[in-house]
Amino acid sequence: MLVTVRPLPLPDPGTPPLTGPGALLWWLARRQWGILTIAVLLGMVTFGCQAVMPYVLGRALDEGLSEGFGAVLLGWAAVMLGIGVVQVAAAAVGHRFDIENWLRSAFTTSQLVGDTVARSGHTITDELPTGEVVSAVASDALRVGEVYAIAARFAGSLMAYAVVAGIMLSTSFQLGLVVVLGLPVVAGILAFLVKPLQQRQAAQREASGRLTTLGADTVSGLRILRGIGGEKVFTDRYRTQSQDVRRTGVRVATTQSYLDALQVLLPGLFVALVLYLGAHAAVRGEISPGQLVAFYGYAAFLSWPLQIATQTLQATTRAHVAAKKLIKVLSVVPATGATPGTAATPPVGSVLVDDASGVELAPGRVVALVSVDPDESARIATRMGRFDDVAEAGTPVHLGGVRLADLDKDVVRERIVVAEATPHLFSGVLGEELDVRGGNLEAELMRAIMIADAHDVLDSVPDGLAGDPPEKGRSLSGGQRQRVALARAILTDPEILILIEPTSAVDAHTEARIAERLAEVRRGRTTLVVTASPLVLDHVDDVLFVEDGRVVTHGTHRELLHRPRGAHQGEQAARYRAVVGRSMDEPAATPPGEDAHGTDHLTSSSPELSDASKGVS
C-alpha cells in the first residue's frame, strides 16, 4: 500500500465537525487514515512477535531438555532470532509512524485554530479569553495528538492479548482461564481511578486557562498598570491564580500516582499468582518445564499490554477534555461581513477608492496621506485594507467599482497589503519571517533590507538572514523593528501597498535614505504612505490633505508649500503647512539611542517650508 505523506502545514486543513469531541477525534483519524493504518499494522506485528516469543522459548527449552544440544535446539534458536529481528524492525519503523500521527493531528488542529483566529478577527476575543486560545494551541492540540500516537500500540496490545489467551487456553485450561479473566479484573480496578482523574484534569485545564489569560492581560497592560500603581494588585491576582493551578495540579498528580502505583502492583501480584499455580501444575506433571517458563513469560508480558490499555484510556480522557475546549475555539463565528466574497475579482490596475473620505488611489501613483489628526488618517488607511468589516460597514471601500466587503478576503490580502504603524514581528529564522509569501531569492531579501536601511539588523542577529532573533524581535530597537517590518511589507510586492507611519521611529538621515529608496522601488506601483514627514512627502507623486475625515485639497508637497492663501484651496494649503511644520517641531517618539526628528530636519530638507511655517505661525 502506497501512502503519500503530505508536508506540514497542510494546504487545506479541512472543515471539522463541531458536534462533539468524539466527532472531532474521529474526523482527525479519517484525515490521516493511511499513516494511521500503517502504524496499526506495524504495532500488531511488533506485539505479535512478542506474543509468540514465550511459546518459542518454551518449545526450545523442552526440545533442549529432551534432545540435548543439536540441530533441533539450534533451529528454535534461529526462529527466536528471526522473530527478534522482525520485532526490532517493525518497532523502529512503527515508532516513526506513531510520531508522524501525533505531529500531523496536533499540527492540523493548531492550523485549524490559527485559521479560525485569523478569520474571526476581534470576535474571538469578545467570546473567549486570550488564555483559552493560547492553551488550545500550546496544550490541547498536543493532547489530541497523543491518542493517535498510542493507537498502534493499543491495537497491537489487543491482538497480542487474543493470541496469548488462545495459546494458554490450549496448553492449560486452568492457567489460561486465570490469565484471560484475571487481566480484565485488574484493568477494571484501574479504570475506577480514570473518572476522578478526568474530572481533576478538566479542573486543572480550566485553572491553567484562566492563569494564561490573566498573564496575557497583565503583560499587555503592564505600562498602564505601572502608571496607575496597579502593578501589585495584578501581581497578587496572578500569584493567587498560580497557586490555584498548583493545587489542582497536585490533585491530578495524586490521582495519577495511585494509578501508576497500581499499574505496577496489580500486574506484579498477577504474575506471582500465575507462577505459583504454574509451579504446582509442573510438579503434578500437568505441564512441562518449558510450558511453565512460557506461562511465566506470558504473565509478565501481558502486564505491558495492560499498562498500554490504561495509558490509552488516560490519553483518550485527556484528548476528550482537550477536544471540548478546541470546539469552543473553532466554533467562534467570524465577524459580520467576513464571509467569503461572491463578487468577480476586478482587473489588475483598478482604482481603490474610500467613499467616506474621498481618498482615491490611481494605478501606479505613490500618494501620501496627511491629516490634522494622525489617528484619522490611520483609520482611513486600515479601512482601505478591509481590516474590520463590522466597524467599516457604513464606510464602503471600492476596488474597480466593487466593494471590498464583497470580495473574497484572500483576494483582498493578495492585492492590498497594509503595514501598520506598530510593527509586529514573529519568532523564526529572520529570512523566512521576512519572506512571508515565499519564493524570494536571497538577493531580493537583501534588496528589501537595503531599501528599508536595515543592514544593522543583520549585524545584530547572529548568522544574519539565517539567524533566529529572540521572540518578537525583543533584542531589536524600535527603529530596527520598524525597518524590518518595512522590508517585510516591500517583499510582499503587492499591487497596492499601504504604509502607516513607516519611518516614525528612525532618525532624519535614515529617514531620508528610506524615503528616496522607497519612492524609487514603488514608482509605477500603487502606494499610499500615511506620514507628515517632509522628507517622505517630498518624494511622492501626490499628497492628500484630510480634515474632518474628508480630502480637502491635494497636490505635490512643493505645490502645497508654495500655494498662496488667496489661491483656490489656499486656506487648506496653509493648514497643511501648519500640520507638516508642527510634526517637525514635536520630538519623535524614538527609542533610547536613536535620533529623533528635529527642526533642523525640517529646514535642511525644505528651506522654503521654514519660511512658509513662519508665515502661518
C-alpha positions in Angstrom: 0.0 0.0 0.0 1.5 3.3 -1.1 0.7 6.2 1.2 1.8 9.8 0.3 2.6 11.8 3.4 1.8 15.5 2.7 4.2 18.0 4.3 3.0 20.3 7.0 1.3 22.8 7.2 -1.4 21.3 5.0 -2.7 23.5 2.1 -6.2 22.9 3.4 -6.7 21.5 6.9 -10.4 20.8 6.1 -13.6 21.6 7.9 -14.0 19.7 11.1 -17.4 18.7 12.6 -18.1 20.6 15.8 -20.9 18.5 17.1 -18.9 16.9 19.9 -15.4 15.7 21.0 -15.9 12.2 19.6 -16.9 13.5 16.1 -13.8 15.8 16.0 -11.4 13.0 17.1 -12.9 10.6 14.5 -12.7 13.2 11.8 -9.0 13.7 12.5 -8.4 9.9 12.4 -10.1 9.8 8.9 -7.9 12.6 7.7 -4.8 10.6 8.3 -6.2 7.1 7.8 -3.2 6.0 5.6 -0.4 6.6 8.0 -2.6 5.5 10.9 -3.4 2.2 9.2 0.3 1.6 8.6 1.2 2.4 12.2 -1.5 0.0 13.5 -0.3 -2.8 11.3 3.3 -2.3 12.4 2.1 -2.2 16.0 0.4 -5.6 15.5 3.5 -7.1 14.0 5.6 -5.8 16.9 3.3 -7.1 19.6 2.6 -10.3 17.7 6.3 -11.1 17.7 6.5 -10.5 21.4 3.4 -12.7 22.0 4.8 -15.8 20.3 8.3 -15.4 21.8 7.5 -17.1 25.2 5.9 -20.0 23.3 9.0 -20.4 21.1 11.2 -20.2 24.2 9.2 -22.9 26.0 9.4 -25.2 23.0 13.2 -24.6 22.7 13.6 -25.4 26.4 11.6 -28.6 26.2 13.4 -29.7 23.0 16.7 -29.0 24.5 15.9 -31.0 27.7 14.8 -34.0 25.7 17.2 -33.9 22.7 20.1 -32.1 24.1 22.3 -29.6 22.2 21.8 -30.2 18.5 20.1 -29.2 15.3 16.6 -29.0 16.8 17.7 -26.6 19.5 19.7 -24.5 17.0 16.6 -24.4 14.8 14.5 -23.0 17.6 17.2 -20.5 18.4 17.2 -19.4 14.8 13.4 -18.9 14.9 13.8 -16.8 18.0 16.5 -14.7 16.3 14.3 -14.2 13.2 11.3 -13.1 15.4 13.6 -10.7 17.3 14.8 -9.1 14.0 11.3 -8.7 12.7 10.2 -7.2 16.0 13.0 -4.7 16.1 12.5 -3.6 12.5 8.7 -3.2 13.0 9.1 -1.3 16.2 11.6 1.1 14.8 9.6 1.9 11.7 6.4 1.9 13.7 7.7 4.5 16.1 8.3 6.9 13.2 4.7 6.5 12.1 3.5 6.9 15.7 5.3 10.3 15.9 4.0 11.2 12.4 0.5 10.5 13.6 1.0 12.6 16.7 2.5 15.6 14.9 0.0 15.5 12.0 -3.1 15.5 14.2 -1.6 18.1 16.6 -0.4 20.5 13.9 -3.6 20.1 11.9 -5.5 21.1 15.0 -3.2 24.0 15.6 -3.6 25.1 12.0 -7.4 25.0 12.4 -7.2 27.2 15.4 -4.9 29.6 13.6 -7.2 29.8 10.7 -10.2 30.4 13.0 -8.4 33.2 14.8 -7.3 34.8 11.5 -10.9 34.7 10.1 -12.7 35.8 13.3 -10.7 38.9 14.0 -11.8 40.7 17.1 -14.8 38.4 17.5 -12.8 35.7 19.2 -11.5 38.0 21.9 -15.1 39.1 22.5 -16.3 35.5 23.1 -13.2 33.8 24.6 -10.4 34.9 27.0 -7.0 35.0 25.5 -5.8 32.1 27.7 -8.3 29.7 26.1 -7.0 30.5 22.6 -3.3 30.2 23.7 -3.9 26.9 25.6 -5.8 25.5 22.6 -2.5 25.5 20.6 0.0 25.2 23.4 -1.7 22.3 25.2 -5.0 21.0 23.8 -3.7 20.3 20.3 -0.8 18.2 21.7 -3.2 16.3 24.0 -5.4 15.4 21.0 -2.3 14.1 19.1 -1.5 11.7 21.9 -4.5 9.5 21.0 -3.1 8.8 17.5 0.4 8.3 18.8 -0.7 5.4 21.1 -3.4 3.9 18.8 -0.9 1.5 17.1 0.3 0.1 20.5 -3.2 -0.2 21.8 -4.3 -2.2 18.7 -1.2 -4.4 18.9 -1.9 -5.0 22.6 -5.4 -6.2 21.9 -4.2 -8.6 19.2 -1.4 -9.9 21.5 -3.9 -10.5 24.3 -6.1 -12.6 22.0 -3.1 -14.6 20.7 -1.7 -15.3 24.2 -5.2 -16.2 25.5 -5.6 -18.7 22.7 -2.2 -20.3 23.3 -2.6 -20.6 27.0 -6.1 -22.0 26.9 -5.0 -24.7 24.5 -2.0 -25.5 26.7 -3.6 -25.4 30.2 -7.2 -24.5 30.5 -6.9 -23.6 34.3 -3.9 -21.3 33.9 -5.3 -19.9 30.6 -8.6 -19.1 32.4 -6.7 -17.3 35.2 -4.9 -15.2 32.7 -7.9 -14.5 30.4 -10.1 -13.5 33.3 -7.5 -12.0 35.6 -6.3 -9.2 33.4 -9.8 -7.7 32.7 -10.3 -7.7 36.5 -7.0 -5.8 37.0 -8.0 -3.4 34.2 -11.4 -2.8 35.8 -9.9 -1.9 39.1 -7.6 0.6 37.4 -10.5 2.0 35.4 -12.1 3.2 38.7 -9.5 5.9 39.0 -9.9 7.2 35.5 -13.1 9.2 36.0 -11.8 11.2 39.0 -8.6 11.7 37.1 -10.6 13.1 34.2 -12.5 15.5 36.5 -9.3 16.7 38.1 -7.6 17.2 34.7 -10.6 19.2 33.5 -10.4 21.4 36.6 -6.6 21.9 36.1 -7.2 22.8 32.4 -9.8 25.5 33.4 -7.4 26.9 36.1 -4.5 26.9 33.7 -6.5 28.7 31.0 -7.5 31.4 33.5 -3.9 31.8 34.6 -2.8 32.2 30.9 -5.5 34.8 30.3 -4.6 36.8 33.4 -0.9 36.7 32.5 -1.5 37.8 28.9 -3.8 40.7 30.1 -1.3 41.8 32.7 1.6 41.8 30.3 -0.3 43.7 27.6 -1.4 46.4 30.1 1.8 46.5 32.1 2.8 50.0 31.2 -0.7 51.3 32.1 -0.7 49.3 35.4 2.6 50.9 36.3 1.3 54.3 35.5 -1.7 54.0 37.8 0.1 52.0 40.5 -1.9 48.8 39.9 1.0 46.5 39.2 1.0 45.0 42.7 -2.7 44.3 42.6 -2.4 42.3 39.4 0.7 40.6 40.6 -1.2 39.4 43.7 -4.0 38.2 41.4 -1.6 36.2 39.3 0.0 34.8 42.4 -3.3 33.6 43.7 -4.3 32.1 40.4 -1.0 30.3 40.0 -1.4 28.8 43.5 -4.8 27.5 42.4 -3.2 25.9 39.3 -0.6 24.4 41.6 -3.3 22.9 43.9 -5.2 21.4 41.0 -2.0 20.1 39.6 -1.2 18.4 42.9 -4.7 16.8 42.9 -4.1 15.5 39.4 -0.7 14.2 40.3 -2.0 12.4 43.5 -4.6 10.5 41.5 -2.1 9.8 38.8 0.4 8.4 41.4 -2.2 6.0 42.7 -2.9 4.8 39.2 0.8 4.4 38.4 1.4 2.5 41.6 -1.5 0.1 40.9 -0.2 -0.4 37.4 2.9 -1.9 38.9 1.4 -3.6 41.9 -1.6 -5.4 40.5 0.2 -6.9 37.4 3.0 -8.0 39.8 0.6 -9.8 42.1 -1.0 -11.4 39.0 2.4 -12.7 37.7 3.1 -14.1 41.2 -0.3 -15.9 41.2 0.4 -17.4 37.7 3.8 -18.5 38.7 2.5 -20.1 41.9 -0.2 -22.0 40.1 2.1 -23.0 37.2 4.8 -24.3 39.6 2.2 -26.6 41.2 1.0 -27.7 37.8 4.5 -28.5 36.7 5.2 -30.5 39.9 2.0 -32.5 39.3 3.2 -33.2 35.8 0.3 -31.3 34.1 2.7 -29.0 32.2 6.3 -29.3 31.1 9.1 -27.1 32.4 9.2 -25.3 29.1 5.5 -24.6 29.3 6.0 -23.2 32.9 8.6 -20.9 31.6 6.3 -19.9 28.7 3.4 -19.2 31.1 5.6 -17.0 33.3 6.7 -15.2 30.2 3.1 -14.6 29.1 2.1 -13.4 32.5 5.0 -10.9 32.6 4.4 -9.9 29.0 0.7 -9.2 29.4 1.4 -6.6 32.1 2.7 -4.4 29.3 -0.5 -4.5 27.2 -2.4 -3.8 30.4 -0.3 -0.7 31.0 -0.8 0.4 27.4 -4.5 -0.1 27.7 -4.5 2.1 30.8 -2.3 4.7 29.1 -4.7 4.7 26.1 -7.6 5.3 28.4 -5.8 8.2 30.1 -4.8 9.7 26.7 -8.3 9.4 25.4 -9.6 11.1 28.5 -7.2 14.0 28.1 -8.0 14.2 24.4 -11.7 14.3 25.2 -11.2 17.2 27.6 -9.0 19.0 25.1 -11.3 18.4 22.2 -14.2 20.1 24.1 -12.0 23.1 24.6 -10.9 23.1 20.9 -14.5 23.0 19.8 -15.2 26.2 21.8 -12.5 28.0 19.9 -13.3 26.5 16.5 -17.0 27.4 16.9 -16.3 31.1 17.0 -18.3 32.7 14.2 -16.3 35.3 12.2 -17.4 38.9 12.4 -20.4 40.0 10.4 -19.4 40.5 6.8 -16.3 38.4 7.0 -17.8 35.7 4.8 -16.3 34.5 1.5 -17.0 37.1 -1.2 -19.1 36.4 -4.3 -18.2 39.4 -6.5 -16.0 39.0 -9.5 -12.4 40.0 -9.0 -11.6 43.4 -10.5 -8.8 43.6 -13.1 -5.3 44.5 -12.1 -4.8 48.2 -12.2 -8.2 49.1 -10.7 -8.7 52.3 -8.7 -9.0 51.9 -4.9 -11.5 54.4 -3.5 -12.6 55.2 0.0 -16.1 56.7 -0.3 -16.2 58.2 3.1 -13.0 60.3 2.9 -12.7 60.7 -0.9 -9.2 59.1 -0.9 -8.6 57.7 -4.4 -5.5 55.7 -5.3 -4.9 55.8 -9.0 -2.9 53.0 -10.5 0.8 53.4 -10.4 0.9 56.5 -8.2 2.8 57.0 -5.0 0.5 59.0 -2.8 0.8 60.4 0.8 -2.0 61.0 3.2 -1.7 63.8 5.7 -4.3 64.7 8.4 -4.7 67.2 11.2 -5.5 64.1 13.3 -2.9 61.3 12.7 -5.3 58.7 14.0 -7.9 59.8 11.4 -5.5 59.2 8.5 -4.5 55.8 10.0 -8.2 54.8 10.2 -8.7 55.6 6.6 -5.6 53.6 5.6 -6.7 50.5 7.6 -10.2 50.8 6.2 -8.8 50.6 2.7 -7.2 47.3 3.6 -10.5 45.9 5.0 -9.3 45.1 8.5 -12.6 45.3 10.4 -15.8 44.5 8.5 -18.1 45.5 11.4 -16.5 48.9 12.1 -16.3 49.7 8.4 -19.8 48.5 7.5 -21.1 52.1 6.9 -18.0 53.3 5.1 -17.6 51.3 1.9 -14.3 51.0 0.0 -14.3 50.1 -3.7 -11.7 48.4 -5.9 -12.5 48.9 -9.5 -16.1 49.7 -8.6 -16.5 46.5 -6.5 -16.9 46.8 -2.7 -14.0 45.2 -0.8 -16.6 43.6 1.5 -18.0 41.7 -1.5 -14.6 40.3 -2.4 -13.0 37.2 -1.0 -10.6 38.2 1.7 -7.9 36.1 0.2 -8.1 38.2 -2.9 -8.0 41.4 -0.8 -5.0 40.2 1.2 -3.2 39.2 -2.0 -3.7 42.5 -3.8 -3.7 45.0 -0.9 -1.1 44.9 1.9 -1.3 47.3 4.9 1.7 47.7 7.1 0.6 49.3 10.4 2.4 51.8 12.5 3.2 49.4 15.3 5.4 46.6 13.8 4.6 43.1 14.9 7.5 40.6 14.4 7.3 36.8 14.8 9.6 34.1 16.0 11.6 32.2 13.5 14.5 32.4 11.1 14.9 36.1 10.0 14.9 35.4 6.3 11.8 33.2 6.5 9.9 35.7 8.6 10.7 38.5 6.1 9.7 36.4 3.1 6.1 35.7 4.3 4.8 34.9 0.8 7.8 32.7 -0.1 9.7 32.4 -3.3 12.1 35.4 -3.0 15.8 34.8 -3.5 18.5 36.0 -1.1 19.3 38.8 -3.5 15.7 40.1 -3.3 15.8 39.8 0.5 19.0 41.9 0.6 17.5 44.4 -1.7 14.4 44.9 0.5 16.7 45.3 3.5 18.7 47.9 1.6 15.6 49.8 0.8 14.5 49.8 4.4 18.1 50.6 5.5 18.1 47.7 7.8 21.6 46.4 7.3 22.4 47.0 11.0 19.7 44.4 11.9 21.7 41.7 10.1 24.8 42.7 12.1 22.9 42.4 15.4 21.4 39.0 14.6 23.8 36.1 14.7 24.0 34.4 11.3 22.2 37.3 9.6 19.2 36.1 7.5 19.8 32.5 8.7 19.7 33.7 12.3 16.8 33.4 14.8 16.1 36.7 16.7 14.6 36.4 20.1 10.8 36.2 20.3 9.0 39.1 18.6 12.4 40.7 18.0 12.9 41.8 21.5 16.6 42.3 21.0 15.9 44.9 18.3 15.3 48.6 19.0 12.0 50.2 18.0 13.6 51.7 14.9 15.1 48.3 13.9 11.8 46.5 14.3 10.1 49.2 12.2 12.6 48.9 9.4 12.4 45.0 9.4 8.6 45.3 9.2 9.0 47.7 6.2 11.3 45.3 4.4 8.8 42.6 5.0 6.0 44.7 3.5 8.1 45.6 0.5 8.9 41.9 -0.1 5.2 41.0 -0.4 5.3 43.1 -3.7 1.5 43.7 -3.7 -0.5 45.5 -6.3 -1.4 48.1 -3.7 0.9 48.8 -0.7 -0.4 51.0 2.2 2.2 52.1 4.8 1.2 53.8 8.0 4.0 55.9 9.5 6.8 53.6 8.2 9.6 56.0 9.3 8.3 57.4 12.6 10.9 55.7 14.8 14.1 56.4 12.8 16.4 59.4 12.7 16.4 62.0 10.0 19.3 60.7 8.0 17.9 57.2 7.9 14.5 58.5 7.0 15.9 60.4 4.1 17.6 57.3 2.6 14.4 55.2 3.2 12.2 57.8 1.6 14.2 58.1 -1.6 14.7 54.3 -2.0 11.0 53.5 -1.2 9.7 56.0 -3.8 12.1 54.6 -6.4 11.2 51.0 -5.8 7.4 51.7 -5.8 7.4 54.1 -8.7 4.7 52.9 -11.1 3.1 50.8 -8.3 0.1 51.9 -6.4 1.3 53.1 -3.0 -0.2 55.0 -0.1 2.0 56.4 2.7 0.5 57.9 5.8 3.0 60.4 7.1 3.6 64.1 7.9 7.3 64.0 7.4 8.6 66.4 4.7 11.4 64.0 3.9 8.9 61.4 2.7 6.4 63.9 1.3 9.0 65.4 -1.0 9.3 62.1 -2.9 5.7 61.1 -3.5 3.6 61.9 -6.6 0.7 63.4 -4.8 -0.2 64.5 -1.3 -3.8 64.2 0.0 -4.7 66.5 2.9 -7.6 65.4 5.1 -9.7 67.4 7.5 -12.7 66.1 9.4 -12.5 62.8 7.6 -12.5 64.2 4.1 -9.9 65.1 1.5 -10.0 68.9 1.3 -7.0 69.5 -1.0 -4.2 67.8 -2.8 -1.1 68.4 -4.8 2.6 67.8 -4.6 4.4 68.6 -1.4 6.1 71.6 -3.0 2.9 72.9 -4.6 1.1 72.8 -1.2 4.1 74.6 0.3 4.0 77.5 -2.2 0.3 77.8 -2.8 -0.7 81.3 -1.6 -3.6 81.9 0.8 -5.7 83.7 -1.7 -5.5 80.9 -4.3 -8.0 78.2 -4.7 -7.9 76.0 -1.6 -5.2 78.3 -0.3 -6.5 78.1 3.3 -6.4 74.4 3.3 -2.8 74.5 2.0 -1.9 76.9 4.8 -3.3 74.4 7.3 -1.3 71.6 5.6 1.9 73.7 6.1 0.9 74.1 9.8 0.4 70.4 10.2 3.7 69.5 8.5 5.6 72.1 10.4 4.1 71.0 13.7 5.1 67.4 13.0 8.7 68.5 12.8 8.6 70.8 15.9 7.4 67.9 18.1 10.1 65.4 19.1 9.7 62.0 17.6 8.8 59.1 19.8 12.0 57.2 19.1 13.5 54.6 21.5 16.6 55.5 23.5 19.7 55.5 21.4 18.0 56.6 18.2 17.9 60.2 17.0 14.5 61.9 17.0 13.4 64.2 14.2 14.1 67.9 14.9 13.7 71.3 13.5 17.0 71.1 11.6 15.5 68.1 9.7 12.7 70.4 8.5 14.8 73.3 7.4 17.5 71.2 5.8 15.1 69.2 3.7 12.9 72.0 2.6 14.2 75.6 3.2 11.1 77.0 1.7 9.0 75.2 4.2 10.8 77.0 7.0 9.7 80.3 5.5 6.2 79.1 4.9 5.9 77.9 8.5 6.9 81.3 9.8 4.1 82.8 7.7 1.4 80.6 9.3 2.8 80.6 12.9 
